[in-house]
Each structure stands twice: as structure tokens, then as C-alpha cells.
């Protein structure tokens, strides 16, 4: 109930607040780094000859040896004069990478650009095993096989529409906001995932927080769980936590929720959750976590977008046609936490 | 002989030219896109139940369906007022990603930052199968197994030093310039590679050139072959081609070298090539290609860095301690091709 009231107030705020969107901004540095991880050593595998470049002679490759594994990749843009008091970290969801935040499938600038324009130093990461974080030989180092998401799964699980036929009809929800004409472009952003690397991934995220924060963390989907646990591990470091459609959350009976009292949370939900059965289930843990936070005296606002009159958002709401309106709502909420100069 | 003379003149130029390095620069947009690729369809694989986030209910996954494969990833930073007439594209080498250009293992800014400071719009890509370009199930879609580079191979093949023992002594070449104290950090940048995706990778690079160029292309190592072939495919689009330690090149008897007459080439070589046997072999194809270019009336300069008195550079010369001096040499050469406003 109280969350709905908060949401409506924020919806009013979006009309009143006009974020000055600069067309250009002064940058101090663009760069990246890897953080976390360990060295794994393999032995006992046979050698083989491999031609690496056409026309090049074969090179004998011994697959045994030391490998860097379980690190994560972090890209950053630092502004010359940020307006935000702390940087914003953007953490992607499952089967995806930081590209989630860099671009929209229709070619429009992503939320990275939005938050740069709004005056934040922006850090966009690839979790362990994804994208530029790299991945390791399985089953020797990673303990299971990778999963590859089909276009059909992306279409249906991300609530773009109720059904997708191979080489056939793609049915979208009426009034949905995803740029479906660019869905195949979106599918190019997908990467394989493992289901056995959660501990390593959490370690790497915690190492990132130790290195960069105090900060604001924005998480999406599978990133929700990692973000909530990172806040438990370092509640003094995370000044605000924005969870976009979190697909999981820690069991509040197993963590010290009181530690999170001073970490303001915002959970943002899109539309059509009642139309895709699995989302009825996926919301349960984040809702319980949120209730426990509030019961412990913490701040945990909810933007239920359709409840606020903002209709048609999919699970990939940072890519929807109205996504910058949603980003503006989030920016306004962050500003209310006292995090803008 | 003529190449040595060109090199010495350039070495003199580096002393004379002072590139104004701004500490900050005005950016219009940071973003990314995927280009190239196709849809692959799998069928006949059994379904399974998978728990994607801790605490979440299992989701039934059907691995059959449509997948986006063989696309590449491209990150860009567009300046408000570029000084370069065309953007610069930075293409990485084998077993690596665009991170090659974003950072140095000791944390210093990479060549992406150098060229942004120097006034170029910069595009940094991940080739097919690498990093954020993603990869596909094998052997069903990709036709071979991935290769994982050991730390030992990176140390020795990249000419940091003659020998590397597991959990033991790492011997570096005397006078080498790689920040060896950060070698383990460098190893985190490595990603698996396949040896059966060259045609797909070339197609994606050609699609990138069609989309973004006219441009300057800077390639490293395995990227050399892709860059030379991209120039053959679109000689009017590539206004200058800088090959850093190319590990291969097209057979000049099989291409129309005359088409490349108006594509100025610069090939840059580091030190210790006589100390690592495979590099004696790897230089043969690029040298033949260069000779054929010159014989056809083209421009193909060579910066043999040790011959120019610039000693100690490894294969990863964009990460060496003196790497910005080398970048400055390259920038000066580009400026001489009439590509700066």
C-alpha cells in the first residue's frame, strides 16, 4: 500500500522535474579494468598443433597451465565535473552483458548515455563468465555446461509477447513498448551463461564495490540478487540500490536485514507480470526481501510502473520506447536520496 | 632498406612534434552496437529444468530454437568536435578483445584514451566469438572446440620473456618495456578463441567497414589479416591502415594488390623478434604483402621500432611503458596522410 503511494508521488514528480539534458559533456577519462578472480591450473591434457592465422605456420599448443578465471570486466566513463556525489554502477541481468546499458536495439543511446548526460560517472560491468569478463574451460574449471538463450525464450521470458514461432509469427502484447522491429538486433546482445558460478560472481561484484564505492548500484534481473547481497556485504558502501525487475533476492531470514537500514532501495517493475506465469513466481523473493527491509525500518520504495499509469513496459525496460522517461524517474528518486550536488 | 629510412625519419619527427594532449575532451555520445551475423537454428536437443537465480523456481529450458550468431560488437565514443577527418577503428588480436585498447595492465589509460585526447572518434570492437560479440554452441554451430591461452603462452608468444614456469620463475627479456608486475592483470583480458571462424569474422569486419567508414583502421596481431582483407574488400573506405605486429597477411598472388595503391599502410614491429622462433615465421607473410604493395606503387611504411632506436617493445606494444610514445608516432604518421583537420 505505502509503496503504491510512493509510486504515485514519483509519477507526479516526473512531470514537475525537468532534467537538464546536455547534448554534450566534458569527459576526463574513458577506460576499463578487470577485478576479482583467481588463477586456475590445469594439467594432464594432450598437446596439439593449431594454425592461428591463415598462412601462418602451425603452433604447438599445450592446453595445460595457468589461467586467469572468475574475474569481471568493468568499463567506466569519468566526467570532468560530475554532478552526482558518487558514481553509478550498472549491473546487467542473466545471459546478457553491460551492453544492456550502452545501447537500445533500435540504435537509440542507452542508459549509460542518459546517466552521463545527467552528470554521473558511469561504470558498466560484465559479470564473471559474460562478455569481456571471459569464461573458463568446462567441466574442468567451470563446473557445468553453458546455457544458450533462444530468441523465443527472450521474447516470452522478457514479456515482449505471449508467443514466438520459429521462422514464423511473433505475437507481442498489446500496448507493449519494446522496439519489436529491432528484436533480432537485441538478440545479438545475448551471451551464454552458467548456473554454477554464482559464488564466484558474487565475489567479483563484492570486489568491485570495495574498489569503486561509495556508489549507487543499479541492477537488472539476475543482477538483483548480486546487488542485494553486495549491499549486505558492504552496506556502508552502497548509497542507493535500484533494482530493475529483480529475478531473485536473498532469503531475509538468512541475512541481517537491519544492516541494510541505511541503504535506500528502489524496486522498479514493468507491465504484463500477470500474463507470464513464471513472473508470478519470480516476484516472490524480491517482494519478501522488500517487506523485511521495511519491517526493519529501512527504505524500500517500489515503482510499479503500470500502477503509476506508465503502461507497456517489458522486462527490458531500459530498452523500451519510453525508457528514458523511466530513467528520469529513477534519477529523480536518486536525487531525493541526497546524492546529487 | 627504404623502410629503415622511413623509420629513421619518423624517429626524428617524434622529437619535433608535440601533440597537444588535452586532459579533458567534450563528448557527444558513448554507445555501442552489434553488426553482421546471422540466425542459426538448432533442433533435436532434449529439454531440461534450470534454476537461474538462487531462490527462484526452476524454469524449463528448451535448447532448440533460433540464435543470433557471428555478429560482432562495436563500442564507440564520438567527440563533439573531432579533429580527425574520419573515425579510427581499433581491432584487437587473437584470444583478446577490444579491452586491448581501453586500458593497460598497470592501470594507465589505453590507446582509446590516447586517440580520444588526440581528437579522433574512436570505435573499439570485439570480433566474432570474443567478448561482447558472444559465441555459439559447438560443435553444432561453431565447428571446432575453443582454445584457451595459458599465462605461459601469453608470456612467451607475446615476447615478454623467454621462459615462464608454472607457480615459479618468470624470466623477462632484458630491457623489455611490458609492465611485468601487472602481467597477471593482463592475463585477465584473455578470452577463448576458435580457429574455424575466420570467414564469419571477416564478414563481420567487412560489414563494420561498410557501416562506419571512411575511417582509419588500426589492427593488432591476428587482426592484421582481417584488416588487410577488409582493405581489399573496400579500398575506398579505408583511408589508412596501421598494422601493429600483424601475425598474418593475405597471399599477394591471390588478391588484386593494385586496388590497395591508395590505401596508405604502416606496419609497426616491436623488439625481440629474433629471440622467439615463431616470430621469424609470422613476419614472412606480412613482409611479402608489404613488398607486393610497394611493387604495385602503393605506400607501405614500416616502423621497425628497435631499428629506430626505440628498444624493448613486446608484442603487446600498446601496453608497454613507452606505448604512448609509439601511439604518438602513429598519430604523426596518420597526420602526414592528410587525415587531421
Interface residues (C-beta under 8 A of the other chain):
Chain A: X23 X24 X25 X26 X27 X28 X29 X30 X31 X32 X33 X34 X37 X39 X41 X50 X51 X52 X53 X54 X55 X56 X57 X59 X61 X62 X63 X64 X65 X66 X67 X68 X71 X73 X75 X77 X80 X94 X97 X98 X99 X102 X103 X107 X109 X110 X112 X113 X116 X126 X131 X132 X134 X135 X136 X137 X146 X147 X148 X150 X151 X152 X153 X157 X166 X167 X184 X185 X187 X188 X189 X190 X191 X192 X195 X198 X222 X224 X225 X247 X248 X249 X250 X251 X278 X281 X282 X285
Chain B: X23 X24 X25 X26 X27 X28 X29 X30 X31 X32 X33 X34 X37 X39 X41 X50 X51 X52 X53 X54 X55 X56 X57 X59 X61 X62 X63 X64 X65 X66 X67 X68 X71 X73 X75 X77 X80 X94 X97 X98 X99 X102 X103 X107 X109 X110 X112 X113 X116 X126 X131 X132 X134 X135 X136 X137 X146 X147 X148 X150 X151 X152 X153 X157 X166 X167 X184 X185 X187 X188 X189 X190 X191 X192 X195 X198 X222 X224 X225 X247 X248 X249 X250 X251 X278 X281 X282 X285
